[in-house]
Amino acid sequence: MEIDLGGIIPSSRLPEGFSWVPWHDSLIDDHAAVKYKCFAGEIDAAVFPALGDPHGCRRLMFEIRRKPGFLPEATWLIASSSGYVGTVQGVMDKGPIGAIQNVGVLPEYRGRGLGRALLGRALEGFRRVGLPRAYLEVTAENAAAVKLYRDLGFHRSKTLYKAVAL
Ligand SMILES: CC(C)(COP(=O)(O)OP(=O)(O)OC[C@H]1O[C@@H](n2cnc3c(N)ncnc32)[C@H](O)[C@@H]1OP(=O)(O)O)[C@@H](O)C(=O)NCCC(=O)NCCS
């Protein structure tokens, strides 16, 4: 799904009690741990098995960090008094276009606007470095995520089919 960054983008305001933590290389394991806790047991972990495995999530984080277009401006953690509760990572792909890698909120913190704020923060980061558009890939069955992206102004740009082992 794709969004034009020239228009209105979602607010990155966080509810009370939560704060933004900008990217630092020392946070790579924290992003990986939150990513794992967000995706374990979810539909995307069936489609992309690395997401359902702690080592897989760590590997994915190192791969994202190593990409030439890795963008700290679009890579954030959300902190709460009990630790990190959300993560998003962004890179610049050929186009140029911003690519949201993974966005996740711990199950017990969902439905409070954190997912929306994470996307807003990543999109602001893309805009700050001058990117005109952004995209992400989402599994069609992931109803919560698809609804969230539609509500925020993303539209479907391409459908990919992937075989999944059952
Ligand atoms: C997708 C995800 C990040 C949403 O996080 P969240 O913090 O619950 O999202 P928000 O509270 O900001 O919700 C924003 C919108 O999402 C939609 N939404 C959230 N949860 C939903 C649900 N269970 N069912 C349907 N829509 C839902 C709604 O449109 C909601 O808007 P509303 O508050 O106006 O109703 C979270 O569910 C998650 O981490 N899922 C597992 C990982 C994942 O699948 N990530 C996306 C991969 S592409």
The ligand as an SDF file (V2000), in Angstrom:
LIG
                    3D

 48 50  0  0  0  0  0  0  0  0999 V2000
   -1.3420   -3.2600   13.3730 C   0  0  0  0  0  0  0  0  0  0  0  0
   -0.9780   -2.7310   14.7560 C   0  0  0  0  0  0  0  0  0  0  0  0
    0.4240   -2.0930   14.6810 C   0  0  0  0  0  0  0  0  0  0  0  0
   -1.9910   -1.6360   15.1540 C   0  0  0  0  0  0  0  0  0  0  0  0
   -1.5530   -1.0760   16.3770 O   0  0  0  0  0  0  0  0  0  0  0  0
   -2.5640   -0.3410   17.3870 P   0  0  0  0  0  0  0  0  0  0  0  0
   -1.7420    0.3900   18.3720 O   0  0  0  0  0  0  0  0  0  0  0  0
   -3.5820   -1.2890   17.8820 O   0  0  0  0  0  0  0  0  0  0  0  0
   -3.2540    0.6760   16.3890 O   0  0  0  0  0  0  0  0  0  0  0  0
   -4.1030    1.9690   16.8260 P   0  0  0  0  0  0  0  0  0  0  0  0
   -4.5630    1.8540   18.2320 O   0  0  0  0  0  0  0  0  0  0  0  0
   -3.3100    3.1630   16.4360 O   0  0  0  0  0  0  0  0  0  0  0  0
   -5.3510    1.7860   15.8880 O   0  0  0  0  0  0  0  0  0  0  0  0
   -5.5010    2.5950   14.7980 C   0  0  0  0  0  0  0  0  0  0  0  0
   -6.5620    2.0150   13.8790 C   0  0  0  0  0  0  0  0  0  0  0  0
   -6.2370    0.6730   13.5540 O   0  0  0  0  0  0  0  0  0  0  0  0
   -7.4200   -0.0550   13.3190 C   0  0  0  0  0  0  0  0  0  0  0  0
   -7.4320   -1.1890   14.2320 N   0  0  0  0  0  0  0  0  0  0  0  0
   -6.6100   -1.3920   15.2930 C   0  0  0  0  0  0  0  0  0  0  0  0
   -6.8640   -2.5870   15.8620 N   0  0  0  0  0  0  0  0  0  0  0  0
   -7.8770   -3.1400   15.1440 C   0  0  0  0  0  0  0  0  0  0  0  0
   -8.5830   -4.3700   15.2150 C   0  0  0  0  0  0  0  0  0  0  0  0
   -8.2790   -5.2930   16.1610 N   0  0  0  0  0  0  0  0  0  0  0  0
   -9.5240   -4.6150   14.2910 N   0  0  0  0  0  0  0  0  0  0  0  0
   -9.8010   -3.7120   13.3230 C   0  0  0  0  0  0  0  0  0  0  0  0
   -9.1780   -2.5270   13.2130 N   0  0  0  0  0  0  0  0  0  0  0  0
   -8.2380   -2.2390   14.1100 C   0  0  0  0  0  0  0  0  0  0  0  0
   -8.5330    0.9010   13.5460 C   0  0  0  0  0  0  0  0  0  0  0  0
   -8.7710    1.5080   12.2850 O   0  0  0  0  0  0  0  0  0  0  0  0
   -7.9440    1.9380   14.4550 C   0  0  0  0  0  0  0  0  0  0  0  0
   -8.5510    3.1570   14.2910 O   0  0  0  0  0  0  0  0  0  0  0  0
   -9.6630    3.6720   15.3750 P   0  0  0  0  0  0  0  0  0  0  0  0
   -8.9080    3.7750   16.6800 O   0  0  0  0  0  0  0  0  0  0  0  0
  -10.0730    4.9680   14.8030 O   0  0  0  0  0  0  0  0  0  0  0  0
  -10.7220    2.6040   15.3850 O   0  0  0  0  0  0  0  0  0  0  0  0
   -1.0280   -3.8400   15.8370 C   0  0  0  0  0  0  0  0  0  0  0  0
   -2.2740   -4.4860   15.7530 O   0  0  0  0  0  0  0  0  0  0  0  0
    0.0740   -4.8850   15.7180 C   0  0  0  0  0  0  0  0  0  0  0  0
    1.1970   -4.6950   16.2030 O   0  0  0  0  0  0  0  0  0  0  0  0
   -0.2280   -6.0320   15.0800 N   0  0  0  0  0  0  0  0  0  0  0  0
    0.7360   -7.1510   14.9780 C   0  0  0  0  0  0  0  0  0  0  0  0
    1.8870   -6.8090   14.0840 C   0  0  0  0  0  0  0  0  0  0  0  0
    1.3670   -6.4570   12.6970 C   0  0  0  0  0  0  0  0  0  0  0  0
    0.5650   -7.1690   12.1130 O   0  0  0  0  0  0  0  0  0  0  0  0
    1.8880   -5.3240   12.1700 N   0  0  0  0  0  0  0  0  0  0  0  0
    1.5100   -4.8510   10.8500 C   0  0  0  0  0  0  0  0  0  0  0  0
    2.3080   -5.5750    9.8270 C   0  0  0  0  0  0  0  0  0  0  0  0
    2.0650   -4.9100    8.2270 S   0  0  0  0  0  0  0  0  0  0  0  0
  1  2  1  0
  2  3  1  0
  2  4  1  0
  2 36  1  0
  4  5  1  0
  5  6  1  0
  6  7  2  0
  6  8  1  0
  6  9  1  0
  9 10  1  0
 10 11  2  0
 10 12  1  0
 10 13  1  0
 13 14  1  0
 14 15  1  0
 15 16  1  0
 15 30  1  0
 16 17  1  0
 17 18  1  0
 17 28  1  0
 18 19  1  0
 18 27  1  0
 19 20  2  0
 20 21  1  0
 21 22  1  0
 21 27  2  0
 22 23  1  0
 22 24  2  0
 24 25  1  0
 25 26  2  0
 26 27  1  0
 28 29  1  0
 28 30  1  0
 30 31  1  0
 31 32  1  0
 32 33  2  0
 32 34  1  0
 32 35  1  0
 36 37  1  0
 36 38  1  0
 38 39  2  0
 38 40  1  0
 40 41  1  0
 41 42  1  0
 42 43  1  0
 43 44  2  0
 43 45  1  0
 45 46  1  0
 46 47  1  0
 47 48  1  0
M  END
$$$$
